[in-house]
Amino acid sequence: MPSDERQRILMIAPTSFFLDYGCHVRILEETQALLAQGMAVRIATYYMGRDWPGLDIVRSAPTPWRADYEVGSSRHKIAFDALLSLRALGEALRWRPQLIHGHLHEGALIGSVLARLLRVPLVFDFQGSMTAEMVDHHFIRPDTPAYYWWRRLEERIVQLPDAIVTSTVHSAEVLARDFGRQDGVIPLPDSVNLDFFTPGRLAPDARADQRAALGVPAGRQVVVYLGLLADYQGIPQLLQAAAQLRRRGYAVSFLIMGFPAVERYRQMARELGLTDADVIFTGKTRYEEAPAYLALGDVAVAPKISATEGSGKILNYMAMALPTVVYDTPVSREYLGKLGIYAEPLGDATALARALAFILRNPVAGRDLGLRLRERAAHAFSWQRTGRQLRRLYEGLWQGKK
């Protein structure tokens, strides 16, 4: 039996934690928030990924036939999940957690077995519909038998946990409307560490030097993007908008930070007539370096075209006091409220260029908007608030199990 008297939470993270983006950041922020609440958290995750100082991370064994697969939607992920299940089972029996917190659908499915075995509550961290995401990423089509069976599995998974936390209110509405799950669903928006993501990290001279080192011509404004490079993230539309703005004479460079497919999008930019000074690709950016890179920007952009997934990068932009341009989706409105700069219709590059042009023409208004966005982040999206909400949820579940 464990000697630690703190309440023990076993998180199941079916991904290669930590990889600097998306759900990894949510897992990190939630864990740090729970540690600040005095809880003990152990994260069971895949064998790849990097450790984070101060976190208790245990990893599955590598696949015996090959140890260097990139995790993604493939048949190999079944093996990853099977090996993670074995490691999580061993940790559950040794460590005896008092609650299982499963991230993503696979984490909820694995966690349901462990929670039943240990007779402890299960919380599912829902970050968007699994089948909707598979359609968005073109892994399946909605008119196929595969979609039907994946949908049935998702319908079953969302009924398993004692409670579900969602990254957006929109996701909670999806659970109610599309899956019939209303009880025990609690919106828990992504959070941001305001002490880590803070404006003014670079002195003016250092900022100018760093811009020049990256190839930004003097006198240009900088639009920053931080995140995965993928079509569903709106990268093609962003490049098309950049080309439109440069043709119209706007003195602007785009700093695009992320991976994968850097060469594909660099070639796309060149075909659109953009130079290496117009669009600068940094490649993969470590989470620890993100604030310093974002501090180089005057405007931020998050052109994601998925209507169901969260977009946690927006919170980083808000914390950095950056005016933020997005497509007009329910998720974006949850984060930005009336302070967002919205482009519509969804997926239209000209609309995105128009929204960017508006804020580039009005830099003073942009700075004021950025400061108000940071205030909004501090009020509604701090990780301290997340920790308190999770603790109340856990305590309610423990009380109900007595």
DAMOMO-V840778 format. One record per helix or strand. SS is the DSSP state (a for helix, b for strand). FROM is the first residue (numbers start at 1). LEN is the number of residues. If there is no record, write none. Layout:
# DAMOMO-V840778
<<SS;FROM;LEN> <SS;FROM;LEN>>
This chain:
# DAMOMO-V840778
<<b;8;6> <a;23;14> <b;40;6> <b;56;4> <a;76;20> <b;99;5> <a;104;15> <b;121;6> <a;130;7> <a;145;13> <b;163;4> <a;169;11> <b;185;3> <b;192;1> <a;204;11> <b;221;6> <a;231;3> <a;235;13> <b;252;6> <a;262;10> <b;279;5> <a;287;8> <b;299;4> <a;313;7> <b;323;5> <a;330;10> <b;341;3> <a;349;13> <a;363;18> <b;382;1> <a;383;19>>
